[in-house]
Amino acid sequence: MTVAAALPQIIQGGMGVGVSDWRLARAVSLRGQLGVVSGTAIDTVMVRRLQDGDVGGHIRRAIAAFPLPDVAADALRLYFLPDGRRPGAPYKLLPIYKQAMSQARQLVTVLASFVEVYLAKEGHDGPVGMNLLTKIQSPTLATLYGAMLAGVDAILMGAGIPREIPGALDRLARHEEASLRFEVEDLPRDREERLALDPAAFWSGARPELRRPQFLAIIASNSLATVLARKASGRVDGFVIEGPTAGGHNAPPRGEARFNERGEPQYGDRDVVDLAKVAELGLPFWLAGGTGRRGALAGALAAGASGIQVGTLFAFCDESGLADDLKRSVLRHAAQGEVTVTTEPQASPTGYPFKVVNWPGGPGQDAERERVCDLGALRVAYLTPGGKIGYRCSAEPVEAYVKKGGALEDTTGRRCLCNALTADIGLGQVRTHGEQEPPLVTSGDDLLAIGDFLAGRTHYSAGDVLDYLTG
């Protein structure tokens, strides 16, 4: 059976920190399409849900199914608060990831990834995938292993060049040590650093049999598709071809940088993927970005694609993890044509363009934020003058970033996406003087035309989205 035949025509996008959560992925998967959970900061999401009392008991139910009971017990002992946090209390933080982490810290990530996929797959046989960002390296192997322990069907990765991921999946499926090249700024060419995970260290008895998930690379150029198809460390099963109208992070424009009057990067002919050339690679592909409209699926199939990936419509449906008050507010203003979606060239510490939603009364990109780096998912590693590995983030306090050798101009306009996107799902940190971390909503350009889809509705389900896309 080919991958195109095995996977459905519609892939639900893996969005944000917990926007594509287990409830959304499960709702899509139950309808026979590919539901996708976001693996970004999944350990932080799990421990904060536990600290908020685990309403409904879902997290504890999944933790009870984890095949390493001592790890499960430790997580509950350290993070579960039966009555939730007291008013105004901040969340307890996990140690920030770096190149070498304790086994206990790695296992928190393995457990959290297992929990999300387990809940998405619970009670049915529909396909469930997980989305990760290649740029976020340190927790990747632990996140992949946890998802595989729960039987994840597909891994989707973009925001970088995930050449080593297919081989890592092969090794993790056999419970063997896997490693990835660790990107370190200013590292000499003759020195290489690696990130490693050895699953054998976690087990004292029999290990469960694992299935290697399919790997779909999210790409925005023909050259990257060719490199991955021919030079990846293992089997690439297909591509998601993402255009610049998609939400979240976009690939930077190719060639000389050009900006419009709003300061947005401009894309040209070089940024259009030649679908015929991708098809020549002999692998299935799905189209993403601007596909959340009626007729997009038929158009993609006619162009030789296996289907489409859709994010924006799912992001604002009832089952998504986005906080209900944000959903209601955005949809109300979007239906009246009162939202803008701006491609911000500087908002993300990654340096990739990032989509930001603004609307009347919304937090927007100008919300007052305390510059802090206490989650650290997007910080980068660099070589210190003493030859050791340090870490910095252009969204951390300016003085600290510059002291670590970072360029002052790199801090302009940067936002702490780790904390802002966590706030989007109602898990924002309580700051120094009791204020709540403000959200920063991202979306694809399809949000600008969502009024036609709403047709007077104030809310809708994931099933409504699927009916619309296939109708």
C-alpha positions as a Python dict, from the first residue, in 0.01 Angstrom:
ca = {
    (1, 'M'): (0, 0, 0),
    (2, 'T'): (140, 343, -90),
    (3, 'V'): (159, 625, 162),
    (4, 'A'): (-92, 826, -41),
    (5, 'A'): (-340, 540, -14),
    (6, 'A'): (-269, 488, 356),
    (7, 'L'): (-309, 853, 458),
    (8, 'P'): (-632, 1050, 412),
    (9, 'Q'): (-685, 1341, 175),
    (10, 'I'): (-716, 1599, 452),
    (11, 'I'): (-444, 1667, 707),
    (12, 'Q'): (-539, 1887, 1000),
    (13, 'G'): (-251, 2127, 1064),
    (14, 'G'): (-30, 2094, 1370),
    (15, 'M'): (-65, 2440, 1520),
    (16, 'G'): (89, 2640, 1798),
    (17, 'V'): (153, 2522, 2149),
    (18, 'G'): (-148, 2302, 2223),
    (19, 'V'): (-388, 2459, 1971),
    (20, 'S'): (-381, 2130, 1784),
    (21, 'D'): (-443, 1933, 2100),
    (22, 'W'): (-570, 1579, 2148),
    (23, 'R'): (-936, 1677, 2137),
    (24, 'L'): (-906, 1837, 1794),
    (25, 'A'): (-687, 1559, 1652),
    (26, 'R'): (-926, 1297, 1784),
    (27, 'A'): (-1230, 1470, 1632),
    (28, 'V'): (-1063, 1481, 1291),
    (29, 'S'): (-927, 1127, 1315),
    (30, 'L'): (-1269, 990, 1407),
    (31, 'R'): (-1390, 1120, 1071),
    (32, 'G'): (-1120, 924, 888),
    (33, 'Q'): (-885, 1214, 814),
    (34, 'L'): (-540, 1274, 967),
    (35, 'G'): (-573, 1446, 1304),
    (36, 'V'): (-247, 1603, 1418),
    (37, 'V'): (-130, 1704, 1766),
    (38, 'S'): (132, 1969, 1820),
    (39, 'G'): (444, 1841, 1994),
    (40, 'T'): (585, 2187, 2061),
    (41, 'A'): (643, 2244, 2436),
    (42, 'I'): (423, 1942, 2505),
    (43, 'D'): (593, 1878, 2840),
    (44, 'T'): (510, 2228, 2961),
    (45, 'V'): (149, 2183, 2845),
    (46, 'M'): (114, 1856, 3040),
    (47, 'V'): (258, 1980, 3369),
    (48, 'R'): (49, 2297, 3357),
    (49, 'R'): (-267, 2100, 3294),
    (50, 'L'): (-179, 1889, 3598),
    (51, 'Q'): (-116, 2201, 3808),
    (52, 'D'): (-459, 2330, 3706),
    (53, 'G'): (-617, 2017, 3854),
    (54, 'D'): (-652, 1806, 3536),
    (55, 'V'): (-1020, 1888, 3487),
    (56, 'G'): (-1199, 1577, 3365),
    (57, 'G'): (-910, 1349, 3466),
    (58, 'H'): (-799, 1292, 3107),
    (59, 'I'): (-428, 1351, 3164),
    (60, 'R'): (-421, 1116, 3463),
    (61, 'R'): (-606, 851, 3265),
    (62, 'A'): (-342, 861, 2993),
    (63, 'I'): (-58, 873, 3247),
    (64, 'A'): (-196, 554, 3404),
    (65, 'A'): (-147, 379, 3068),
    (66, 'F'): (220, 480, 3036),
    (67, 'P'): (436, 166, 3029),
    (68, 'L'): (688, 300, 3284),
    (69, 'P'): (477, 330, 3604),
    (70, 'D'): (753, 485, 3818),
    (71, 'V'): (783, 774, 3573),
    (72, 'A'): (407, 824, 3580),
    (73, 'A'): (401, 826, 3960),
    (74, 'D'): (684, 1080, 3978),
    (75, 'A'): (506, 1316, 3740),
    (76, 'L'): (188, 1310, 3946),
    (77, 'R'): (380, 1358, 4270),
    (78, 'L'): (572, 1658, 4136),
    (79, 'Y'): (307, 1841, 3934),
    (80, 'F'): (-49, 1732, 4005),
    (81, 'L'): (-252, 1967, 4226),
    (82, 'P'): (-595, 1813, 4297),
    (83, 'D'): (-751, 2154, 4367),
    (84, 'G'): (-547, 2344, 4109),
    (85, 'R'): (-320, 2639, 4174),
    (86, 'R'): (-421, 2898, 4428),
    (87, 'P'): (-534, 3229, 4269),
    (88, 'G'): (-241, 3432, 4142),
    (89, 'A'): (11, 3151, 4190),
    (90, 'P'): (260, 3101, 3904),
    (91, 'Y'): (312, 2768, 3736),
    (92, 'K'): (601, 2552, 3850),
    (93, 'L'): (856, 2544, 3570),
    (94, 'L'): (1040, 2252, 3418),
    (95, 'P'): (1419, 2276, 3376),
    (96, 'I'): (1495, 2436, 3038),
    (97, 'Y'): (1625, 2195, 2777),
    (98, 'K'): (1989, 2198, 2677),
    (99, 'Q'): (2224, 1959, 2501),
    (100, 'A'): (2259, 1711, 2789),
    (101, 'M'): (1962, 1650, 3019),
    (102, 'S'): (1901, 1415, 3306),
    (103, 'Q'): (1714, 1095, 3235),
    (104, 'A'): (1432, 1210, 3463),
    (105, 'R'): (1389, 1532, 3262),
    (106, 'Q'): (1391, 1346, 2931),
    (107, 'L'): (1125, 1109, 3061),
    (108, 'V'): (891, 1396, 3146),
    (109, 'T'): (895, 1484, 2776),
    (110, 'V'): (853, 1119, 2673),
    (111, 'L'): (554, 1091, 2907),
    (112, 'A'): (394, 1416, 2790),
    (113, 'S'): (422, 1319, 2424),
    (114, 'F'): (278, 976, 2500),
    (115, 'V'): (-16, 1132, 2686),
    (116, 'E'): (-115, 1363, 2399),
    (117, 'V'): (-103, 1093, 2133),
    (118, 'Y'): (-266, 833, 2358),
    (119, 'L'): (-567, 1059, 2420),
    (120, 'A'): (-595, 1148, 2051),
    (121, 'K'): (-600, 777, 1955),
    (122, 'E'): (-805, 649, 2246),
    (123, 'G'): (-1097, 426, 2149),
    (124, 'H'): (-1069, 429, 1770),
    (125, 'D'): (-844, 326, 1479),
    (126, 'G'): (-823, 655, 1291),
    (127, 'P'): (-480, 798, 1201),
    (128, 'V'): (-309, 1047, 1432),
    (129, 'G'): (6, 1245, 1355),
    (130, 'M'): (235, 1478, 1547),
    (131, 'N'): (384, 1805, 1425),
    (132, 'L'): (725, 1929, 1540),
    (133, 'L'): (951, 2221, 1447),
    (134, 'T'): (1297, 2125, 1323),
    (135, 'K'): (1430, 2451, 1472),
    (136, 'I'): (1347, 2325, 1822),
    (137, 'Q'): (1610, 2055, 1852),
    (138, 'S'): (1679, 1960, 2212),
    (139, 'P'): (1350, 1787, 2307),
    (140, 'T'): (1290, 1632, 1963),
    (141, 'L'): (1415, 1278, 2023),
    (142, 'A'): (1232, 1239, 2354),
    (143, 'T'): (914, 1379, 2198),
    (144, 'L'): (936, 1139, 1904),
    (145, 'Y'): (994, 840, 2131),
    (146, 'G'): (697, 921, 2353),
    (147, 'A'): (470, 962, 2053),
    (148, 'M'): (588, 627, 1915),
    (149, 'L'): (518, 456, 2247),
    (150, 'A'): (157, 571, 2203),
    (151, 'G'): (140, 446, 1843),
    (152, 'V'): (161, 771, 1647),
    (153, 'D'): (94, 712, 1276),
    (154, 'A'): (281, 1004, 1118),
    (155, 'I'): (541, 1266, 1206),
    (156, 'L'): (531, 1601, 1027),
    (157, 'M'): (823, 1843, 1054),
    (158, 'G'): (908, 2178, 897),
    (159, 'A'): (1083, 2504, 997),
    (160, 'G'): (1423, 2369, 899),
    (161, 'I'): (1583, 2078, 717),
    (162, 'P'): (1490, 1753, 898),
    (163, 'R'): (1740, 1531, 713),
    (164, 'E'): (1827, 1316, 1014),
    (165, 'I'): (1476, 1257, 1144),
    (166, 'P'): (1387, 955, 922),
    (167, 'G'): (1692, 764, 1044),
    (168, 'A'): (1619, 859, 1403),
    (169, 'L'): (1268, 719, 1366),
    (170, 'D'): (1414, 393, 1238),
    (171, 'R'): (1642, 359, 1540),
    (172, 'L'): (1384, 465, 1798),
    (173, 'A'): (1140, 208, 1659),
    (174, 'R'): (1400, -53, 1759),
    (175, 'H'): (1460, 113, 2099),
    (176, 'E'): (1814, 197, 1987),
    (177, 'E'): (2012, 509, 2062),
    (178, 'A'): (1940, 790, 1817),
    (179, 'S'): (2122, 1117, 1768),
    (180, 'L'): (2088, 1443, 1577),
    (181, 'R'): (2345, 1702, 1479),
    (182, 'F'): (2319, 1990, 1726),
    (183, 'E'): (2324, 2333, 1562),
    (184, 'V'): (2568, 2556, 1753),
    (185, 'E'): (2650, 2907, 1633),
    (186, 'D'): (3021, 2988, 1588),
    (187, 'L'): (3118, 2621, 1609),
    (188, 'P'): (3442, 2545, 1415),
    (189, 'R'): (3396, 2333, 1104),
    (190, 'D'): (3608, 2056, 1247),
    (191, 'R'): (3390, 2021, 1557),
    (192, 'E'): (3050, 1853, 1571),
    (193, 'E'): (2805, 1839, 1859),
    (194, 'R'): (2523, 1585, 1886),
    (195, 'L'): (2197, 1541, 2072),
    (196, 'A'): (2130, 1183, 2180),
    (197, 'L'): (1860, 968, 2335),
    (198, 'D'): (1914, 606, 2441),
    (199, 'P'): (1576, 440, 2509),
    (200, 'A'): (1750, 128, 2645),
    (201, 'A'): (1839, 328, 2956),
    (202, 'F'): (1469, 368, 3039),
    (203, 'W'): (1384, -2, 3057),
    (204, 'S'): (1471, -280, 3299),
    (205, 'G'): (1231, -537, 3154),
    (206, 'A'): (1067, -617, 2825),
    (207, 'R'): (1018, -331, 2582),
    (208, 'P'): (697, -288, 2383),
    (209, 'E'): (709, -348, 2009),
    (210, 'L'): (704, -18, 1823),
    (211, 'R'): (593, 75, 1472),
    (212, 'R'): (791, 330, 1275),
    (213, 'P'): (556, 617, 1184),
    (214, 'Q'): (543, 766, 838),
    (215, 'F'): (749, 1082, 794),
    (216, 'L'): (611, 1383, 607),
    (217, 'A'): (847, 1676, 559),
    (218, 'I'): (694, 2024, 542),
    (219, 'I'): (874, 2209, 264),
    (220, 'A'): (851, 2536, 72),
    (221, 'S'): (1095, 2475, -217),
    (222, 'N'): (1176, 2219, -482),
    (223, 'S'): (1539, 2207, -374),
    (224, 'L'): (1453, 2106, -20),
    (225, 'A'): (1218, 1836, -143),
    (226, 'T'): (1495, 1698, -365),
    (227, 'V'): (1754, 1703, -86),
    (228, 'L'): (1526, 1522, 155),
    (229, 'A'): (1409, 1265, -99),
    (230, 'R'): (1763, 1176, -202),
    (231, 'K'): (1985, 1248, 96),
    (232, 'A'): (1779, 1202, 413),
    (233, 'S'): (1907, 948, 667),
    (234, 'G'): (1609, 720, 607),
    (235, 'R'): (1277, 691, 428),
    (236, 'V'): (1080, 1009, 359),
    (237, 'D'): (718, 914, 298),
    (238, 'G'): (587, 1237, 149),
    (239, 'F'): (576, 1617, 161),
    (240, 'V'): (345, 1890, 279),
    (241, 'I'): (408, 2186, 47),
    (242, 'E'): (338, 2498, 250),
    (243, 'G'): (286, 2838, 92),
    (244, 'P'): (346, 3179, 256),
    (245, 'T'): (-24, 3230, 331),
    (246, 'A'): (-11, 2958, 599),
    (247, 'G'): (-20, 3056, 966),
    (248, 'G'): (260, 3044, 1220),
    (249, 'H'): (614, 3038, 1083),
    (250, 'N'): (670, 3082, 710),
    (251, 'A'): (983, 3008, 512),
    (252, 'P'): (1177, 3330, 434),
    (253, 'P'): (1146, 3457, 76),
    (254, 'R'): (1414, 3338, -163),
    (255, 'G'): (1648, 3595, -314),
    (256, 'E'): (1688, 3960, -224),
    (257, 'A'): (1470, 4076, 66),
    (258, 'R'): (1182, 4303, -36),
    (259, 'F'): (910, 4449, 189),
    (260, 'N'): (572, 4610, 131),
    (261, 'E'): (443, 4931, 289),
    (262, 'R'): (343, 4738, 604),
    (263, 'G'): (694, 4598, 644),
    (264, 'E'): (597, 4247, 539),
    (265, 'P'): (839, 4034, 339),
    (266, 'Q'): (734, 3995, -23),
    (267, 'Y'): (728, 3661, -201),
    (268, 'G'): (784, 3613, -574),
    (269, 'D'): (806, 3354, -848),
    (270, 'R'): (1109, 3188, -689),
    (271, 'D'): (893, 3104, -387),
    (272, 'V'): (638, 2909, -592),
    (273, 'V'): (697, 2534, -571),
    (274, 'D'): (695, 2353, -905),
    (275, 'L'): (452, 2071, -834),
    (276, 'A'): (552, 1879, -1145),
    (277, 'K'): (912, 1864, -1025),
    (278, 'V'): (803, 1747, -681),
    (279, 'A'): (587, 1480, -844),
    (280, 'E'): (895, 1356, -1032),
    (281, 'L'): (1042, 1250, -698),
    (282, 'G'): (777, 979, -682),
    (283, 'L'): (646, 1068, -337),
    (284, 'P'): (295, 1182, -243),
    (285, 'F'): (242, 1545, -144),
    (286, 'W'): (-26, 1757, 16),
    (287, 'L'): (-80, 2131, -41),
    (288, 'A'): (-101, 2375, 251),
    (289, 'G'): (-155, 2748, 285),
    (290, 'G'): (-475, 2899, 145),
    (291, 'T'): (-643, 2559, 123),
    (292, 'G'): (-921, 2624, 374),
    (293, 'R'): (-1185, 2694, 115),
    (294, 'R'): (-1443, 2498, -79),
    (295, 'G'): (-1296, 2350, -395),
    (296, 'A'): (-935, 2356, -271),
    (297, 'L'): (-931, 1979, -223),
    (298, 'A'): (-1055, 1910, -576),
    (299, 'G'): (-804, 2160, -714),
    (300, 'A'): (-516, 1995, -526),
    (301, 'L'): (-613, 1650, -649),
    (302, 'A'): (-633, 1780, -1004),
    (303, 'A'): (-281, 1921, -965),
    (304, 'G'): (-148, 1577, -871),
    (305, 'A'): (-150, 1619, -494),
    (306, 'S'): (-277, 1352, -256),
    (307, 'G'): (-481, 1610, -68),
    (308, 'I'): (-453, 1925, 142),
    (309, 'Q'): (-342, 2034, 487),
    (310, 'V'): (-568, 2289, 658),
    (311, 'G'): (-492, 2480, 975),
    (312, 'T'): (-681, 2807, 1013),
    (313, 'L'): (-1038, 2673, 1001),
    (314, 'F'): (-949, 2405, 1254),
    (315, 'A'): (-769, 2652, 1483),
    (316, 'F'): (-1093, 2832, 1564),
    (317, 'C'): (-1329, 2533, 1585),
    (318, 'D'): (-1491, 2414, 1908),
    (319, 'E'): (-1244, 2131, 1967),
    (320, 'S'): (-920, 2326, 1926),
    (321, 'G'): (-708, 2416, 2227),
    (322, 'L'): (-726, 2790, 2162),
    (323, 'A'): (-884, 2965, 2462),
    (324, 'D'): (-1260, 3003, 2416),
    (325, 'D'): (-1261, 3379, 2476),
    (326, 'L'): (-1000, 3428, 2204),
    (327, 'K'): (-1194, 3210, 1960),
    (328, 'R'): (-1517, 3400, 2018),
    (329, 'S'): (-1354, 3741, 1991),
    (330, 'V'): (-1156, 3663, 1676),
    (331, 'L'): (-1451, 3499, 1499),
    (332, 'R'): (-1687, 3783, 1587),
    (333, 'H'): (-1452, 4043, 1441),
    (334, 'A'): (-1345, 3827, 1147),
    (335, 'A'): (-1710, 3783, 1044),
    (336, 'Q'): (-1731, 4164, 1026),
    (337, 'G'): (-1405, 4199, 834),
    (338, 'E'): (-1229, 4356, 1132),
    (339, 'V'): (-915, 4141, 1155),
    (340, 'T'): (-577, 4174, 991),
    (341, 'V'): (-313, 3906, 946),
    (342, 'T'): (36, 4049, 924),
    (343, 'T'): (352, 3861, 828),
    (344, 'E'): (595, 3993, 1087),
    (345, 'P'): (961, 3957, 982),
    (346, 'Q'): (1098, 4013, 1334),
    (347, 'A'): (842, 3876, 1579),
    (348, 'S'): (992, 3528, 1606),
    (349, 'P'): (1330, 3464, 1771),
    (350, 'T'): (1388, 3201, 1500),
    (351, 'G'): (1432, 3469, 1234),
    (352, 'Y'): (1155, 3312, 1026),
    (353, 'P'): (860, 3536, 926),
    (354, 'F'): (566, 3482, 1161),
    (355, 'K'): (196, 3553, 1109),
    (356, 'V'): (28, 3774, 1373),
    (357, 'V'): (-347, 3841, 1405),
    (358, 'N'): (-473, 4183, 1514),
    (359, 'W'): (-832, 4284, 1582),
    (360, 'P'): (-1014, 4555, 1780),
    (361, 'G'): (-970, 4488, 2151),
    (362, 'G'): (-727, 4201, 2092),
    (363, 'P'): (-383, 4177, 2253),
    (364, 'G'): (-203, 4219, 1920),
    (365, 'Q'): (167, 4247, 1866),
    (366, 'D'): (204, 4560, 2079),
    (367, 'A'): (89, 4408, 2408),
    (368, 'E'): (317, 4489, 2699),
    (369, 'R'): (540, 4189, 2765),
    (370, 'E'): (805, 4123, 3020),
    (371, 'R'): (1120, 4019, 2831),
    (372, 'V'): (1197, 3683, 2981),
    (373, 'C'): (1325, 3344, 2867),
    (374, 'D'): (1199, 3085, 3116),
    (375, 'L'): (1072, 2820, 2872),
    (376, 'G'): (1359, 2841, 2627),
    (377, 'A'): (1221, 2636, 2337),
    (378, 'L'): (1343, 2885, 2076),
    (379, 'R'): (1676, 2983, 2225),
    (380, 'V'): (1985, 2897, 2021),
    (381, 'A'): (2310, 2736, 2124),
    (382, 'Y'): (2638, 2920, 2067),
    (383, 'L'): (3004, 2861, 2139),
    (384, 'T'): (3134, 3077, 2422),
    (385, 'P'): (3481, 3237, 2409),
    (386, 'G'): (3589, 2967, 2654),
    (387, 'G'): (3487, 2690, 2414),
    (388, 'K'): (3176, 2581, 2600),
    (389, 'I'): (2816, 2579, 2476),
    (390, 'G'): (2593, 2861, 2593),
    (391, 'Y'): (2234, 2955, 2513),
    (392, 'R'): (2068, 3282, 2417),
    (393, 'C'): (1736, 3406, 2279),
    (394, 'S'): (1678, 3735, 2101),
    (395, 'A'): (1351, 3773, 2297),
    (396, 'E'): (1521, 3752, 2637),
    (397, 'P'): (1623, 4070, 2826),
    (398, 'V'): (1832, 4280, 2587),
    (399, 'E'): (2125, 4326, 2824),
    (400, 'A'): (2152, 3953, 2884),
    (401, 'Y'): (2138, 3872, 2513),
    (402, 'V'): (2407, 4124, 2423),
    (403, 'K'): (2626, 4008, 2712),
    (404, 'K'): (2618, 3660, 2557),
    (405, 'G'): (2752, 3797, 2229),
    (406, 'G'): (2420, 3853, 2057),
    (407, 'A'): (2375, 4153, 1827),
    (408, 'L'): (2166, 4436, 1969),
    (409, 'E'): (1974, 4480, 1642),
    (410, 'D'): (1856, 4119, 1663),
    (411, 'T'): (1643, 4204, 1969),
    (412, 'T'): (1429, 4464, 1793),
    (413, 'G'): (1066, 4356, 1766),
    (414, 'R'): (1123, 4008, 1905),
    (415, 'R'): (844, 3841, 2102),
    (416, 'C'): (867, 3549, 2343),
    (417, 'L'): (660, 3308, 2136),
    (418, 'C'): (707, 3026, 2388),
    (419, 'N'): (513, 3215, 2655),
    (420, 'A'): (275, 3399, 2421),
    (421, 'L'): (158, 3084, 2243),
    (422, 'T'): (119, 2904, 2576),
    (423, 'A'): (-104, 3192, 2686),
    (424, 'D'): (-314, 3137, 2371),
    (425, 'I'): (-442, 2810, 2519),
    (426, 'G'): (-515, 2952, 2866),
    (427, 'L'): (-191, 2832, 3026),
    (428, 'G'): (-9, 3167, 3041),
    (429, 'Q'): (237, 3227, 3322),
    (430, 'V'): (166, 3465, 3610),
    (431, 'R'): (434, 3733, 3605),
    (432, 'T'): (625, 3936, 3864),
    (433, 'H'): (347, 4168, 3976),
    (434, 'G'): (60, 3924, 3926),
    (435, 'E'): (-13, 4015, 3564),
    (436, 'Q'): (-95, 3739, 3319),
    (437, 'E'): (128, 3665, 3019),
    (438, 'P'): (-59, 3813, 2718),
    (439, 'P'): (-141, 3591, 2419),
    (440, 'L'): (-25, 3644, 2062),
    (441, 'V'): (-261, 3482, 1813),
    (442, 'T'): (-132, 3349, 1482),
    (443, 'S'): (-335, 3242, 1181),
    (444, 'G'): (-315, 3190, 808),
    (445, 'D'): (-456, 3435, 559),
    (446, 'D'): (-770, 3220, 528),
    (447, 'L'): (-893, 3395, 843),
    (448, 'L'): (-961, 3707, 635),
    (449, 'A'): (-1232, 3522, 441),
    (450, 'I'): (-1372, 3309, 722),
    (451, 'G'): (-1697, 3507, 721),
    (452, 'D'): (-1807, 3316, 410),
    (453, 'F'): (-1749, 2987, 590),
    (454, 'L'): (-1924, 3100, 909),
    (455, 'A'): (-2241, 3199, 724),
    (456, 'G'): (-2379, 3364, 1037),
    (457, 'R'): (-2255, 3103, 1285),
    (458, 'T'): (-2072, 3216, 1598),
    (459, 'H'): (-1897, 2882, 1646),
    (460, 'Y'): (-1853, 2553, 1463),
    (461, 'S'): (-1707, 2203, 1499),
    (462, 'A'): (-1419, 2018, 1336),
    (463, 'G'): (-1685, 1810, 1160),
    (464, 'D'): (-1830, 2127, 1008),
    (465, 'V'): (-1485, 2205, 866),
    (466, 'L'): (-1453, 1859, 712),
    (467, 'D'): (-1802, 1880, 562),
    (468, 'Y'): (-1715, 2216, 409),
    (469, 'L'): (-1383, 2101, 265),
    (470, 'T'): (-1530, 1786, 111),
    (471, 'G'): (-1867, 1931, 10),
}
